[in-house]
Structures are given as C-alpha cells and as structure tokens.
Amino acid sequence: MTSDQPTEPPHDDDPEQTICFCHNVQLGRILKVIRAGGKTLHDIQVETCASTGCGGCEWQILEILQSEKD
C-alpha cells in the first residue's frame, strides 16, 4: 500500500536547509516566523511566500508547524 504523503522527515536541524525551492525559503526563516508568533500555513505564506508557488512544500511546512507545537 502506498501513501500520498512523503515518508521522509519534514526537515533536519540545518537552518539553511531549503524547504521552498520556488521562493528559496530556508528552514531558519520558517522557524523564525513560527517563533515570532506564526501559527498557521497562511502566516508562513504571508511572511515568506513559501508554498505559494507550486505548493509542493506545503506538507513540510505543516509538519514543521506541528513539530514546533509539540
């Protein structure tokens, strides 16, 4: 059985890891927005433009948001 969601982790601990390739947004920028009060995908999109191109990184951003809540 296959799943539509990728099985690799959403990110490693490297703040320079690119999450959104369409807009060249790195993990560190996304974490900065979250730690400054960003709580939703929309918050991340507004501040960074991540996931506003092809949308392929949306699942990663949602996983990052979730991991920062935990």
Secondary structure as a PSIPRED ss2 file (coil, helix, strand):
# PSIPRED VFORMAT (PSIPRED V4.0)

   1 M C   1.000  0.000  0.000
   2 T C   1.000  0.000  0.000
   3 S C   1.000  0.000  0.000
   4 D C   1.000  0.000  0.000
   5 Q C   1.000  0.000  0.000
   6 P C   1.000  0.000  0.000
   7 T C   1.000  0.000  0.000
   8 E C   1.000  0.000  0.000
   9 P C   1.000  0.000  0.000
  10 P C   1.000  0.000  0.000
  11 H C   1.000  0.000  0.000
  12 D C   1.000  0.000  0.000
  13 D C   1.000  0.000  0.000
  14 D C   1.000  0.000  0.000
  15 P C   1.000  0.000  0.000
  16 E C   1.000  0.000  0.000
  17 Q C   1.000  0.000  0.000
  18 T E   0.000  0.000  1.000
  19 I E   0.000  0.000  1.000
  20 C E   0.000  0.000  1.000
  21 F C   1.000  0.000  0.000
  22 C C   1.000  0.000  0.000
  23 H C   1.000  0.000  0.000
  24 N C   1.000  0.000  0.000
  25 V E   0.000  0.000  1.000
  26 Q E   0.000  0.000  1.000
  27 L H   0.000  1.000  0.000
  28 G H   0.000  1.000  0.000
  29 R H   0.000  1.000  0.000
  30 I H   0.000  1.000  0.000
  31 L H   0.000  1.000  0.000
  32 K H   0.000  1.000  0.000
  33 V H   0.000  1.000  0.000
  34 I H   0.000  1.000  0.000
  35 R H   0.000  1.000  0.000
  36 A C   1.000  0.000  0.000
  37 G C   1.000  0.000  0.000
  38 G C   1.000  0.000  0.000
  39 K C   1.000  0.000  0.000
  40 T C   1.000  0.000  0.000
  41 L H   0.000  1.000  0.000
  42 H H   0.000  1.000  0.000
  43 D H   0.000  1.000  0.000
  44 I H   0.000  1.000  0.000
  45 Q H   0.000  1.000  0.000
  46 V H   0.000  1.000  0.000
  47 E H   0.000  1.000  0.000
  48 T H   0.000  1.000  0.000
  49 C C   1.000  0.000  0.000
  50 A C   1.000  0.000  0.000
  51 S C   1.000  0.000  0.000
  52 T C   1.000  0.000  0.000
  53 G C   1.000  0.000  0.000
  54 C C   1.000  0.000  0.000
  55 G C   1.000  0.000  0.000
  56 G C   1.000  0.000  0.000
  57 C C   1.000  0.000  0.000
  58 E H   0.000  1.000  0.000
  59 W H   0.000  1.000  0.000
  60 Q H   0.000  1.000  0.000
  61 I H   0.000  1.000  0.000
  62 L H   0.000  1.000  0.000
  63 E H   0.000  1.000  0.000
  64 I H   0.000  1.000  0.000
  65 L H   0.000  1.000  0.000
  66 Q H   0.000  1.000  0.000
  67 S H   0.000  1.000  0.000
  68 E H   0.000  1.000  0.000
  69 K H   0.000  1.000  0.000
  70 D C   1.000  0.000  0.000
